[in-house]
Amino acid sequence: MLEFSWRMLVEQVGAFWEGLRAQLPESLFTPQGARELVRLSHPVEPFNQPELVAPVVGLAGLLLGLVLAGVAVGALGTLLVAVIALALLLTRVYGVSLEIVALGR
């Protein structure tokens, strides 16, 4: 039987975080590492031609990615609300019984 406790959850999250920190290189938190991370946001050919516009295009791409991720999360929330509403409608109003049975029992 799988038991759940908050202490176990906190310990597992702490162990995951420590493992992640151990895997990251120490140079990531230096000024040179910060420059390398900024360099990853520069666009590729042919969008980097005017040197002045390249950071703007990179920032616009990053912001667009964040907006699209927000739209995806919002759509997932809407889907979950619609499924819960449908399940409540079927069970409370129409009296349909929804049962989920584990296979092999």
N, C-alpha and C positions, 0 to 999 in steps of 0.2 A: 504494500500500500504506500502510495506516495504522500508524504506529509508536507505541509506548507507552514512555514513560520517566517515572521518578518526578520528575525535574526539570521536565519539561513539565507534569506534573500539578500540582505545587506552584506553578508559575508561573501556571497557569490559575486555580487556586483563589485565589491572591493577587490576580490581576487582577479576578476576580469580586467578592471581598471589598471591594477598593478602589472598584469601581464601585458597589457597594451602599452603602458609606459616603458616597460622593459624592451619592447620590440622597436620603439621609435628611436631613431638615432639622436644622440645628444646634440649634433650640429643643427638640428631643426630649430632649436631655441636660441640660436646666435643670429647676429645681423646678416651674416652670409646665408644662413638658412632661410631667413625671412625674404631676402632678395630672390632666392631660388623659388620660393612659393609664389611670389609676385610674378616671376617670369612664367610660371605655368598659366597665368591668366591672359597672357598675350595671345592674340589671334594668329592663326596660321595663314599661309599664302592663300589667296590674293588679298585677304582682308587686312593685312598689315602694311600696305603700301605707304600711305601717308603716315610717317612716324608719329606725328602729333595726334592722329585720330586712333591709332592702335589701342591705347589704353581705354579710350572711350568705348570702342567696340568690345573689348574684353569685359569691361564693367557692365555694359548693356547685356552681353550674353549671360553673365553671372546673375544679374537681376531678373532676366527673362526665365532662367532656370529656376530661380526661387519662386517666381510667380506661378510657373507651371506646376511646380511641386505643391504649392498651396491649392491650386485648382484641383489637382489629383486628390489631395487629402480631403478637400471639401466634397468632392464627388463621392469618395468612399463613405464619408459621414452621411451624406444624403441617401446612399444606397442602404446603409445599415438602418437608418430611420425608416425607410420605406419597407424593408423586410420585416422589421419589428412591428410596424403598423399593420402590415398584411397578416402576420401571424396572430396578432391580437384580434383583428377583424374576423379571421377564420375561426378562432377558438371561442371568442366571447359572443359574437353575433350569430354565427352560423352553426356553432357547436361542433365543428370538425375537430377531431382529436389528432394531434400531431405527436407521434411517438418515434423515437430514434432508438433502435435496438442494435446492440453490438453484434457483429457477425461472429459466428462460431459458438454461440451459447445456446 
